[in-house]
Amino acid sequence: MRSRYTAYVMRLEEYLLASWHPSTRPASLDLNTSPQPQWIDLQVISHQQQDADHATVEFVARYKINGRAFRMQEISRFVKEKGKWFYVDGEQI
């Protein structure tokens, strides 16, 4: 989760797409929207592993756009395939 947050901060589309599960991965991401969010911090609330290959992470990401503060809270689902974790999807809270 932290590596994906960092990739959003740094606008690393290639990494984000590579770490996204092929079954739900979009063709591309538009990370160069204007105005750009100013990412402030990431707080991981909880991590639960359902089994060896499935896990969820609840997090809060805070950011600003044009000086106005926002927060995004999500429960993300991950799956492990061939020893590598992939983001599947998330439910915003």
PyMOL CGO cylinders between C-alpha atoms (Angstrom):
from pymol import cmd
from pymol.cgo import CYLINDER

trace = [
    CYLINDER, 0.00, 0.00, 0.00, 2.76, 2.42, 0.87, 0.3, 1, 1, 1, 1, 1, 1,
    CYLINDER, 2.76, 2.42, 0.87, 4.55, 1.82, -2.41, 0.3, 1, 1, 1, 1, 1, 1,
    CYLINDER, 4.55, 1.82, -2.41, 1.37, 2.57, -4.37, 0.3, 1, 1, 1, 1, 1, 1,
    CYLINDER, 1.37, 2.57, -4.37, 0.78, 5.75, -2.36, 0.3, 1, 1, 1, 1, 1, 1,
    CYLINDER, 0.78, 5.75, -2.36, 4.36, 6.84, -3.11, 0.3, 1, 1, 1, 1, 1, 1,
    CYLINDER, 4.36, 6.84, -3.11, 3.80, 6.07, -6.79, 0.3, 1, 1, 1, 1, 1, 1,
    CYLINDER, 3.80, 6.07, -6.79, 0.74, 8.35, -6.79, 0.3, 1, 1, 1, 1, 1, 1,
    CYLINDER, 0.74, 8.35, -6.79, 2.76, 11.09, -5.09, 0.3, 1, 1, 1, 1, 1, 1,
    CYLINDER, 2.76, 11.09, -5.09, 5.51, 10.74, -7.69, 0.3, 1, 1, 1, 1, 1, 1,
    CYLINDER, 5.51, 10.74, -7.69, 3.02, 10.14, -10.57, 0.3, 1, 1, 1, 1, 1, 1,
    CYLINDER, 3.02, 10.14, -10.57, 4.62, 6.81, -11.52, 0.3, 1, 1, 1, 1, 1, 1,
    CYLINDER, 4.62, 6.81, -11.52, 1.92, 5.47, -13.81, 0.3, 1, 1, 1, 1, 1, 1,
    CYLINDER, 1.92, 5.47, -13.81, 4.01, 2.53, -15.01, 0.3, 1, 1, 1, 1, 1, 1,
    CYLINDER, 4.01, 2.53, -15.01, 4.49, 1.22, -11.47, 0.3, 1, 1, 1, 1, 1, 1,
    CYLINDER, 4.49, 1.22, -11.47, 0.83, 1.71, -10.56, 0.3, 1, 1, 1, 1, 1, 1,
    CYLINDER, 0.83, 1.71, -10.56, -0.34, -0.22, -13.61, 0.3, 1, 1, 1, 1, 1, 1,
    CYLINDER, -0.34, -0.22, -13.61, 2.23, -2.99, -13.08, 0.3, 1, 1, 1, 1, 1, 1,
    CYLINDER, 2.23, -2.99, -13.08, 1.09, -3.46, -9.46, 0.3, 1, 1, 1, 1, 1, 1,
    CYLINDER, 1.09, -3.46, -9.46, -2.61, -3.50, -10.45, 0.3, 1, 1, 1, 1, 1, 1,
    CYLINDER, -2.61, -3.50, -10.45, -4.19, -6.91, -11.04, 0.3, 1, 1, 1, 1, 1, 1,
    CYLINDER, -4.19, -6.91, -11.04, -4.81, -7.51, -14.77, 0.3, 1, 1, 1, 1, 1, 1,
    CYLINDER, -4.81, -7.51, -14.77, -8.47, -8.40, -14.14, 0.3, 1, 1, 1, 1, 1, 1,
    CYLINDER, -8.47, -8.40, -14.14, -9.27, -4.86, -12.92, 0.3, 1, 1, 1, 1, 1, 1,
    CYLINDER, -9.27, -4.86, -12.92, -6.39, -2.78, -14.27, 0.3, 1, 1, 1, 1, 1, 1,
    CYLINDER, -6.39, -2.78, -14.27, -7.37, 0.22, -16.42, 0.3, 1, 1, 1, 1, 1, 1,
    CYLINDER, -7.37, 0.22, -16.42, -5.64, 0.76, -19.75, 0.3, 1, 1, 1, 1, 1, 1,
    CYLINDER, -5.64, 0.76, -19.75, -4.08, 3.98, -18.45, 0.3, 1, 1, 1, 1, 1, 1,
    CYLINDER, -4.08, 3.98, -18.45, -4.24, 6.50, -15.63, 0.3, 1, 1, 1, 1, 1, 1,
    CYLINDER, -4.24, 6.50, -15.63, -4.54, 10.25, -15.98, 0.3, 1, 1, 1, 1, 1, 1,
    CYLINDER, -4.54, 10.25, -15.98, -2.08, 11.39, -13.33, 0.3, 1, 1, 1, 1, 1, 1,
    CYLINDER, -2.08, 11.39, -13.33, -1.37, 14.73, -15.00, 0.3, 1, 1, 1, 1, 1, 1,
    CYLINDER, -1.37, 14.73, -15.00, -4.72, 16.33, -14.28, 0.3, 1, 1, 1, 1, 1, 1,
    CYLINDER, -4.72, 16.33, -14.28, -4.86, 19.95, -13.33, 0.3, 1, 1, 1, 1, 1, 1,
    CYLINDER, -4.86, 19.95, -13.33, -4.80, 21.07, -10.64, 0.3, 1, 1, 1, 1, 1, 1,
    CYLINDER, -4.80, 21.07, -10.64, -2.41, 18.50, -9.22, 0.3, 1, 1, 1, 1, 1, 1,
    CYLINDER, -2.41, 18.50, -9.22, -3.19, 17.13, -5.76, 0.3, 1, 1, 1, 1, 1, 1,
    CYLINDER, -3.19, 17.13, -5.76, -0.57, 17.87, -3.13, 0.3, 1, 1, 1, 1, 1, 1,
    CYLINDER, -0.57, 17.87, -3.13, -0.35, 14.61, -1.19, 0.3, 1, 1, 1, 1, 1, 1,
    CYLINDER, -0.35, 14.61, -1.19, 0.11, 15.16, 2.54, 0.3, 1, 1, 1, 1, 1, 1,
    CYLINDER, 0.11, 15.16, 2.54, 0.21, 11.76, 4.20, 0.3, 1, 1, 1, 1, 1, 1,
    CYLINDER, 0.21, 11.76, 4.20, -0.91, 8.17, 4.29, 0.3, 1, 1, 1, 1, 1, 1,
    CYLINDER, -0.91, 8.17, 4.29, -2.20, 6.45, 7.41, 0.3, 1, 1, 1, 1, 1, 1,
    CYLINDER, -2.20, 6.45, 7.41, -2.69, 2.69, 7.29, 0.3, 1, 1, 1, 1, 1, 1,
    CYLINDER, -2.69, 2.69, 7.29, -5.60, 1.95, 9.61, 0.3, 1, 1, 1, 1, 1, 1,
    CYLINDER, -5.60, 1.95, 9.61, -5.57, -1.84, 9.42, 0.3, 1, 1, 1, 1, 1, 1,
    CYLINDER, -5.57, -1.84, 9.42, -4.25, -4.80, 7.49, 0.3, 1, 1, 1, 1, 1, 1,
    CYLINDER, -4.25, -4.80, 7.49, -5.98, -8.17, 7.43, 0.3, 1, 1, 1, 1, 1, 1,
    CYLINDER, -5.98, -8.17, 7.43, -4.75, -11.26, 5.67, 0.3, 1, 1, 1, 1, 1, 1,
    CYLINDER, -4.75, -11.26, 5.67, -7.60, -13.60, 4.76, 0.3, 1, 1, 1, 1, 1, 1,
    CYLINDER, -7.60, -13.60, 4.76, -5.24, -16.38, 3.65, 0.3, 1, 1, 1, 1, 1, 1,
    CYLINDER, -5.24, -16.38, 3.65, -1.77, -16.70, 2.15, 0.3, 1, 1, 1, 1, 1, 1,
    CYLINDER, -1.77, -16.70, 2.15, -2.86, -15.03, -1.10, 0.3, 1, 1, 1, 1, 1, 1,
    CYLINDER, -2.86, -15.03, -1.10, -5.57, -12.51, -0.15, 0.3, 1, 1, 1, 1, 1, 1,
    CYLINDER, -5.57, -12.51, -0.15, -5.43, -9.42, 2.04, 0.3, 1, 1, 1, 1, 1, 1,
    CYLINDER, -5.43, -9.42, 2.04, -7.17, -6.11, 2.68, 0.3, 1, 1, 1, 1, 1, 1,
    CYLINDER, -7.17, -6.11, 2.68, -5.71, -2.79, 3.75, 0.3, 1, 1, 1, 1, 1, 1,
    CYLINDER, -5.71, -2.79, 3.75, -7.74, 0.08, 5.17, 0.3, 1, 1, 1, 1, 1, 1,
    CYLINDER, -7.74, 0.08, 5.17, -6.09, 3.46, 4.77, 0.3, 1, 1, 1, 1, 1, 1,
    CYLINDER, -6.09, 3.46, 4.77, -6.65, 7.20, 4.82, 0.3, 1, 1, 1, 1, 1, 1,
    CYLINDER, -6.65, 7.20, 4.82, -4.78, 9.40, 2.33, 0.3, 1, 1, 1, 1, 1, 1,
    CYLINDER, -4.78, 9.40, 2.33, -4.83, 13.15, 2.84, 0.3, 1, 1, 1, 1, 1, 1,
    CYLINDER, -4.83, 13.15, 2.84, -4.21, 15.70, 0.12, 0.3, 1, 1, 1, 1, 1, 1,
    CYLINDER, -4.21, 15.70, 0.12, -4.84, 19.30, -0.90, 0.3, 1, 1, 1, 1, 1, 1,
    CYLINDER, -4.84, 19.30, -0.90, -6.09, 20.80, -4.12, 0.3, 1, 1, 1, 1, 1, 1,
    CYLINDER, -6.09, 20.80, -4.12, -5.81, 24.56, -4.48, 0.3, 1, 1, 1, 1, 1, 1,
    CYLINDER, -5.81, 24.56, -4.48, -5.19, 24.81, -0.73, 0.3, 1, 1, 1, 1, 1, 1,
    CYLINDER, -5.19, 24.81, -0.73, -8.36, 22.91, 0.19, 0.3, 1, 1, 1, 1, 1, 1,
    CYLINDER, -8.36, 22.91, 0.19, -7.86, 19.74, 2.26, 0.3, 1, 1, 1, 1, 1, 1,
    CYLINDER, -7.86, 19.74, 2.26, -9.41, 16.39, 1.29, 0.3, 1, 1, 1, 1, 1, 1,
    CYLINDER, -9.41, 16.39, 1.29, -9.20, 12.85, 2.60, 0.3, 1, 1, 1, 1, 1, 1,
    CYLINDER, -9.20, 12.85, 2.60, -9.79, 9.53, 0.93, 0.3, 1, 1, 1, 1, 1, 1,
    CYLINDER, -9.79, 9.53, 0.93, -10.51, 6.48, 3.06, 0.3, 1, 1, 1, 1, 1, 1,
    CYLINDER, -10.51, 6.48, 3.06, -10.59, 3.10, 1.36, 0.3, 1, 1, 1, 1, 1, 1,
    CYLINDER, -10.59, 3.10, 1.36, -10.50, -0.61, 2.05, 0.3, 1, 1, 1, 1, 1, 1,
    CYLINDER, -10.50, -0.61, 2.05, -8.30, -2.05, -0.68, 0.3, 1, 1, 1, 1, 1, 1,
    CYLINDER, -8.30, -2.05, -0.68, -8.21, -5.68, -1.75, 0.3, 1, 1, 1, 1, 1, 1,
    CYLINDER, -8.21, -5.68, -1.75, -4.95, -7.34, -2.76, 0.3, 1, 1, 1, 1, 1, 1,
    CYLINDER, -4.95, -7.34, -2.76, -4.16, -10.75, -4.21, 0.3, 1, 1, 1, 1, 1, 1,
    CYLINDER, -4.16, -10.75, -4.21, -0.79, -12.51, -4.30, 0.3, 1, 1, 1, 1, 1, 1,
    CYLINDER, -0.79, -12.51, -4.30, 0.17, -14.32, -7.51, 0.3, 1, 1, 1, 1, 1, 1,
    CYLINDER, 0.17, -14.32, -7.51, 3.55, -15.90, -8.23, 0.3, 1, 1, 1, 1, 1, 1,
    CYLINDER, 3.55, -15.90, -8.23, 4.95, -14.32, -5.07, 0.3, 1, 1, 1, 1, 1, 1,
    CYLINDER, 4.95, -14.32, -5.07, 3.88, -10.76, -5.95, 0.3, 1, 1, 1, 1, 1, 1,
    CYLINDER, 3.88, -10.76, -5.95, 1.04, -8.68, -4.45, 0.3, 1, 1, 1, 1, 1, 1,
    CYLINDER, 1.04, -8.68, -4.45, -1.40, -6.93, -6.79, 0.3, 1, 1, 1, 1, 1, 1,
    CYLINDER, -1.40, -6.93, -6.79, -4.03, -4.29, -6.04, 0.3, 1, 1, 1, 1, 1, 1,
    CYLINDER, -4.03, -4.29, -6.04, -7.45, -5.62, -7.12, 0.3, 1, 1, 1, 1, 1, 1,
    CYLINDER, -7.45, -5.62, -7.12, -9.93, -2.93, -6.15, 0.3, 1, 1, 1, 1, 1, 1,
    CYLINDER, -9.93, -2.93, -6.15, -11.11, -0.79, -3.29, 0.3, 1, 1, 1, 1, 1, 1,
    CYLINDER, -11.11, -0.79, -3.29, -14.22, 0.38, -1.53, 0.3, 1, 1, 1, 1, 1, 1,
    CYLINDER, -14.22, 0.38, -1.53, -14.21, 4.02, -0.51, 0.3, 1, 1, 1, 1, 1, 1,
    CYLINDER, -14.21, 4.02, -0.51, -15.60, 4.69, 2.92, 0.3, 1, 1, 1, 1, 1, 1,
]
cmd.load_cgo(trace, "trace")
